[in-house]
Amino acid sequence: MDATVLKLNINNLEETYEFNKVAKQASGAVLYRQGKAVLLATVAIDERPVEEDFLPMTVQYIEKSYAAAKIPGGFIKRETKPGDFETLTSRIIDRSLRPLFPKGFRYPVVITVTVLSSDSEVDMQVAALHAASAALFVSDTPISQAVTAVRLAKIDGEIVVNPTLSQQNESTLDLFVAGSGDDILMIEMRTMAQEIIDDVVAPTMAEIPLILEHHECNELDEEALLEAIGIAQKAISKATEMYGNEFAPASREPLVLELFDEKVDSELYDYIAANYQEAVEEAVQSMAKSERSTALKKVRASIMEAKAAEGVALEKELVGNVLEAYKRTIVRGLILDKGIRADGRALDEVRPRDTGE
């Protein structure tokens, strides 16, 4: 296929996508540009499935010193391990793209986003997610949805969609929303402290006036937050529709891959519901995640022993899948009907905190 160059302008972003130009042996690739920033996003898929019932997807966001026109010097002349920003950006990409894969998809996928050139005004998390989404969309994986990221700022009381980094420094809000179509996939909000000047006391003997101030966080009431998310949702819906239409001609023919059905036995499900409801409820209300896992394993073992006594041999995977499906029903019921979360806390209850003093 010939190289395809798309120049798109939406949600205050001027982006350029170049397909079929580099990394042609990858399952999907894009050279993404925004301002002076250049990112290479690639997708690789292994057509051999794993045995475990999960999606083995790895996401890497990589920044190197050369992207900022720097070469490591001094005693350490090599690049170090990924920094916090790289790790957090990788997680944002993972959480936003993982829900797109169909149930039963067990094929290893590696998504790599490499920063080739940086720009001090470009939001690299938005850029990285857009690049990864485009590479996944045009790849030979069975994904035909685009994902859009929107960062919202509040400057002088007005909501700004996708501000530059210099604008973000003046903002009292940092809300990151990712979604596809009308669906919101993830929300992340950063706490930002503000210095509020209460009063300036005129100097008496000293030459420097006394400034009385306090710090506040960027708290939002529920209505303001819903309004901000609504703005983000409209921007996401508009952008994903455009991305889908523009990326489609550059998409590869998807691979024919077998999807593995989740083993759920309705008869076994009814048996667990009739005989182990209290045990499952008690297990999911354990405070620690490890305690919940251990308690559910004991319930699973108890079910298998009871059925074995009846002369019925069950696979551990089957019992685990049915128990997991029933656990989701129990958790949902506890939240909606009793106002209790999975660890036994109320909906407005915070975990106990102890400083050890």
C-alpha positions as CSV (number, residue, x, y, z in Angstrom):
1,M,0.0,0.0,0.0
2,D,1.1,3.5,-0.7
3,A,1.8,5.9,2.1
4,T,-1.2,7.8,3.4
5,V,-1.0,11.2,5.0
6,L,-3.9,12.7,6.9
7,K,-4.0,16.2,8.3
8,L,-6.8,16.6,10.9
9,N,-7.9,19.6,12.9
10,I,-10.3,18.9,15.7
11,N,-10.8,19.8,19.4
12,N,-8.1,22.5,19.2
13,L,-5.5,19.9,18.0
14,E,-3.7,20.0,14.6
15,E,-2.6,16.5,14.0
16,T,-0.9,14.7,11.1
17,Y,-1.1,10.9,10.7
18,E,1.2,9.1,8.3
19,F,0.3,5.4,7.5
20,N,2.3,2.8,5.6
21,K,5.5,4.9,5.7
22,V,7.6,3.3,8.5
23,A,7.5,0.0,10.5
24,K,5.7,-1.8,7.6
25,Q,6.3,-5.2,9.1
26,A,4.3,-4.4,12.2
27,S,0.7,-5.3,12.4
28,G,-0.1,-1.6,12.4
29,A,1.9,1.6,12.6
30,V,1.5,5.3,12.4
31,L,3.9,8.3,12.4
32,Y,2.1,10.9,14.4
33,R,2.9,14.7,14.4
34,Q,1.5,17.5,16.5
35,G,3.4,20.8,16.6
36,K,7.1,19.8,16.8
37,A,6.3,16.5,18.5
38,V,6.7,13.3,16.5
39,L,5.7,9.9,17.8
40,L,6.0,6.4,16.3
41,A,3.2,4.0,17.4
42,T,3.4,0.4,16.4
43,V,1.2,-2.7,17.1
44,A,2.4,-6.3,17.0
45,I,0.2,-9.3,17.5
46,D,1.1,-13.0,18.0
47,E,-1.3,-15.3,16.3
48,R,-0.7,-18.0,18.9
49,P,-3.1,-17.7,21.8
50,V,-2.3,-18.1,25.4
51,E,-4.0,-20.7,27.6
52,E,-5.0,-18.3,30.3
53,D,-8.4,-16.5,30.1
54,F,-7.2,-12.9,29.8
55,L,-5.9,-10.4,27.2
56,P,-2.1,-10.5,27.3
57,M,-1.5,-6.9,26.1
58,T,1.6,-4.9,26.8
59,V,1.8,-1.2,26.3
60,Q,5.1,0.8,26.3
61,Y,5.4,4.5,26.1
62,I,9.1,5.4,25.6
63,E,10.9,8.7,25.9
64,K,14.6,9.0,25.1
65,S,16.8,12.0,25.7
66,Y,17.4,12.5,22.0
67,A,13.7,13.5,21.6
68,A,14.6,16.7,23.5
69,A,17.9,17.1,21.6
70,K,19.9,15.9,24.6
71,I,22.5,13.1,25.0
72,P,23.1,11.6,28.5
73,G,26.5,12.6,29.8
74,G,28.5,12.5,33.0
75,F,29.0,9.3,35.0
76,I,25.9,7.6,33.6
77,K,25.9,7.8,29.8
78,R,23.0,5.4,29.2
79,E,19.2,5.8,29.4
80,T,17.7,4.9,32.7
81,K,14.6,2.9,33.4
82,P,11.2,4.3,32.5
83,G,10.2,7.3,34.6
84,D,6.9,7.9,36.4
85,F,5.5,9.9,33.4
86,E,6.3,7.1,31.0
87,T,4.7,4.5,33.3
88,L,1.6,6.6,33.9
89,T,1.2,7.3,30.2
90,S,1.5,3.6,29.4
91,R,-1.2,2.9,31.9
92,I,-3.5,5.5,30.4
93,I,-3.1,3.9,26.9
94,D,-3.7,0.4,28.3
95,R,-6.9,1.4,30.3
96,S,-8.3,3.2,27.3
97,L,-7.6,0.6,24.6
98,R,-8.1,-2.7,26.5
99,P,-11.9,-2.4,26.6
100,L,-12.0,-2.4,22.7
101,F,-10.9,-6.0,22.4
102,P,-13.7,-8.6,22.1
103,K,-14.4,-11.1,24.8
104,G,-12.4,-14.3,24.4
105,F,-9.4,-12.5,22.7
106,R,-6.3,-14.3,24.1
107,Y,-3.7,-13.3,21.6
108,P,-0.6,-11.4,22.9
109,V,-0.5,-7.8,21.7
110,V,2.3,-5.3,22.1
111,I,1.7,-1.6,21.6
112,T,4.8,0.6,21.6
113,V,4.8,4.4,21.4
114,T,8.2,6.0,20.9
115,V,8.8,9.7,21.2
116,L,11.1,10.7,18.3
117,S,10.8,14.5,18.9
118,S,9.2,16.4,21.8
119,D,7.4,19.8,22.0
120,S,7.2,21.7,25.2
121,E,3.6,22.9,24.3
122,V,2.2,19.5,23.3
123,D,0.3,17.3,25.8
124,M,2.2,14.0,25.2
125,Q,-0.4,11.8,27.0
126,V,-3.1,12.9,24.6
127,A,-0.7,12.6,21.6
128,A,0.4,9.1,22.7
129,L,-3.1,7.8,23.1
130,H,-4.2,9.2,19.7
131,A,-1.1,7.7,18.1
132,A,-1.7,4.3,19.7
133,S,-5.4,4.3,18.8
134,A,-4.6,5.1,15.2
135,A,-2.0,2.3,14.9
136,L,-4.5,-0.2,16.5
137,F,-7.3,1.0,14.2
138,V,-5.4,0.4,11.0
139,S,-3.8,-2.8,12.2
140,D,-4.9,-6.4,11.3
141,T,-6.4,-6.9,14.8
142,P,-10.2,-7.1,14.9
143,I,-10.6,-3.5,16.2
144,S,-12.7,-1.0,14.3
145,Q,-13.1,1.7,16.9
146,A,-11.1,4.8,17.4
147,V,-10.4,6.2,20.9
148,T,-10.1,10.0,21.6
149,A,-8.5,11.7,24.6
150,V,-9.6,15.1,25.9
151,R,-7.9,17.1,28.6
152,L,-10.0,19.9,30.1
153,A,-8.6,23.0,31.8
154,K,-10.4,25.8,33.6
155,I,-8.9,29.2,32.9
156,D,-10.5,32.4,34.1
157,G,-13.6,30.4,34.9
158,E,-14.0,29.0,31.4
159,I,-13.5,25.4,30.3
160,V,-10.8,24.9,27.7
161,V,-10.6,21.7,25.6
162,N,-7.0,20.4,25.1
163,P,-5.0,23.4,26.3
164,T,-1.3,23.8,25.6
165,L,1.0,23.0,28.4
166,S,1.6,26.7,29.1
167,Q,-2.2,27.3,29.3
168,Q,-2.4,24.3,31.6
169,N,-0.1,26.0,34.0
170,E,-2.7,28.8,34.5
171,S,-5.5,26.3,34.9
172,T,-7.4,25.4,38.1
173,L,-8.5,22.1,36.6
174,D,-6.7,19.1,35.1
175,L,-9.3,16.6,33.9
176,F,-8.3,13.8,31.5
177,V,-11.1,11.9,29.8
178,A,-10.8,9.1,27.2
179,G,-13.6,7.5,25.3
180,S,-15.0,6.2,22.0
181,G,-18.3,7.4,20.5
182,D,-20.7,8.1,23.4
183,D,-18.8,5.8,25.8
184,I,-16.5,7.1,28.4
185,L,-13.6,4.6,28.9
186,M,-11.6,6.3,31.7
187,I,-11.4,9.5,33.7
188,E,-8.4,10.9,35.5
189,M,-8.2,14.1,37.5
190,R,-5.0,15.6,39.0
191,T,-5.1,17.4,42.3
192,M,-3.8,21.0,41.9
193,A,-3.1,23.3,44.8
194,Q,-3.7,27.0,44.5
195,E,-2.4,29.8,46.6
196,I,-5.3,32.1,47.6
197,I,-4.3,35.5,48.9
198,D,-6.7,36.5,51.8
199,D,-5.2,39.9,52.7
200,V,-2.1,42.0,52.4
201,V,-1.0,43.7,55.7
202,A,0.7,47.0,55.2
203,P,4.2,47.0,56.8
204,T,4.7,48.9,60.0
205,M,8.4,48.6,60.8
206,A,9.3,46.1,58.2
207,E,9.8,47.1,54.5
208,I,8.1,44.0,53.1
209,P,4.3,43.7,53.4
210,L,2.8,40.7,55.2
211,I,0.8,38.5,52.8
212,L,-1.9,36.3,54.4
213,E,-2.7,33.3,52.2
214,H,-4.0,29.8,52.2
215,H,-4.0,26.8,49.8
216,E,-7.0,25.2,48.1
217,C,-7.3,22.1,45.9
218,N,-9.2,22.0,42.6
219,E,-12.3,20.6,44.0
220,L,-15.5,20.5,41.9
221,D,-19.0,20.0,43.0
222,E,-21.0,17.2,41.3
223,E,-22.9,19.5,38.9
224,A,-19.7,21.2,37.7
225,L,-17.9,17.8,37.2
226,L,-20.9,16.4,35.3
227,E,-20.9,19.5,33.1
228,A,-17.2,19.1,32.4
229,I,-17.6,15.4,31.6
230,G,-20.5,16.3,29.3
231,I,-18.3,18.8,27.4
232,A,-15.6,16.1,27.1
233,Q,-18.1,13.5,25.9
234,K,-19.4,15.7,23.1
235,A,-15.8,16.4,21.9
236,I,-14.9,12.7,22.1
237,S,-18.0,11.7,20.1
238,K,-17.3,14.2,17.4
239,A,-13.6,13.3,17.1
240,T,-14.0,9.5,17.1
241,E,-16.5,9.6,14.3
242,M,-14.1,11.7,12.2
243,Y,-11.1,9.5,13.1
244,G,-13.1,6.4,12.1
245,N,-14.1,7.8,8.7
246,E,-10.6,9.0,8.0
247,F,-8.6,6.0,9.2
248,A,-10.8,3.4,7.5
249,P,-9.2,3.6,4.0
250,A,-5.8,2.9,5.5
251,S,-6.9,-0.1,7.5
252,R,-5.5,-3.6,6.9
253,E,-7.6,-6.7,6.3
254,P,-8.2,-8.1,9.9
255,L,-6.8,-11.5,10.8
256,V,-9.2,-14.4,11.1
257,L,-8.7,-15.3,14.8
258,E,-10.7,-17.7,16.9
259,L,-12.3,-16.1,20.0
260,F,-12.5,-18.4,23.0
261,D,-15.9,-18.6,24.6
262,E,-16.1,-18.2,28.4
263,K,-17.2,-21.5,29.9
264,V,-20.4,-20.8,31.9
265,D,-22.7,-23.7,32.9
266,S,-26.2,-22.3,33.6
267,E,-27.0,-25.4,35.7
268,L,-23.9,-25.0,37.8
269,Y,-24.6,-21.3,38.1
270,D,-28.1,-22.1,39.6
271,Y,-26.5,-24.6,41.9
272,I,-24.0,-22.0,43.3
273,A,-26.8,-19.4,43.6
274,A,-28.9,-21.8,45.6
275,N,-26.3,-23.2,47.9
276,Y,-23.4,-20.7,48.2
277,Q,-24.9,-17.2,48.2
278,E,-24.0,-16.4,51.8
279,A,-20.5,-17.8,51.4
280,V,-19.9,-15.7,48.2
281,E,-21.3,-12.6,49.9
282,E,-19.1,-13.0,52.9
283,A,-16.1,-13.6,50.7
284,V,-16.5,-10.5,48.5
285,Q,-17.0,-8.3,51.6
286,S,-13.5,-9.1,52.9
287,M,-11.5,-5.8,53.3
288,A,-8.3,-6.9,51.6
289,K,-8.1,-8.0,47.9
290,S,-5.9,-11.0,48.9
291,E,-8.4,-12.0,51.6
292,R,-11.3,-11.9,49.0
293,S,-9.2,-14.0,46.6
294,T,-8.4,-16.6,49.2
295,A,-12.0,-16.8,50.4
296,L,-13.3,-17.3,46.9
297,K,-10.7,-20.1,46.3
298,K,-12.1,-21.8,49.4
299,V,-15.6,-21.5,48.0
300,R,-14.5,-23.0,44.7
301,A,-12.8,-25.9,46.4
302,S,-15.9,-26.5,48.5
303,I,-18.1,-26.6,45.4
304,M,-15.8,-29.0,43.6
305,E,-15.8,-31.3,46.7
306,A,-19.6,-31.2,47.0
307,K,-20.1,-32.1,43.4
308,A,-17.4,-34.8,43.5
309,A,-19.3,-36.4,46.5
310,E,-22.3,-36.5,44.1
311,G,-20.2,-38.3,41.6
312,V,-19.8,-35.2,39.3
313,A,-16.2,-34.3,38.3
314,L,-15.9,-30.6,37.4
315,E,-12.9,-28.7,35.8
316,K,-11.4,-26.1,38.0
317,E,-11.5,-23.6,35.1
318,L,-15.2,-24.1,34.6
319,V,-16.0,-23.7,38.3
320,G,-13.8,-20.6,38.5
321,N,-15.5,-19.0,35.5
322,V,-19.1,-19.7,36.8
323,L,-18.1,-18.5,40.3
324,E,-16.7,-15.3,38.8
325,A,-19.9,-14.7,36.9
326,Y,-22.0,-15.2,40.0
327,K,-19.6,-13.0,42.1
328,R,-20.2,-10.1,39.7
329,T,-24.0,-10.6,40.2
330,I,-23.5,-10.5,44.0
331,V,-21.3,-7.4,43.9
332,R,-23.8,-5.6,41.7
333,G,-26.6,-6.6,44.0
334,L,-24.7,-5.5,47.2
335,I,-24.0,-2.1,45.7
336,L,-27.5,-1.3,44.2
337,D,-29.7,-3.0,46.8
338,K,-27.7,-2.7,50.1
339,G,-25.3,0.2,49.4
340,I,-22.3,-2.0,50.2
341,R,-19.2,-2.1,48.2
342,A,-17.1,-5.3,47.5
343,D,-14.9,-4.8,50.5
344,G,-17.8,-4.3,52.9
345,R,-17.6,-0.5,53.0
346,A,-20.6,1.8,52.5
347,L,-20.7,3.9,49.3
348,D,-19.5,7.0,51.2
349,E,-17.0,5.3,53.5
350,V,-13.3,5.7,53.2
351,R,-10.8,3.0,54.1
352,P,-9.3,3.3,57.6
353,R,-5.9,5.1,57.6
354,D,-3.2,4.6,60.2
355,T,0.1,6.5,60.2
356,G,1.6,4.1,62.8
357,E,2.0,6.7,65.5
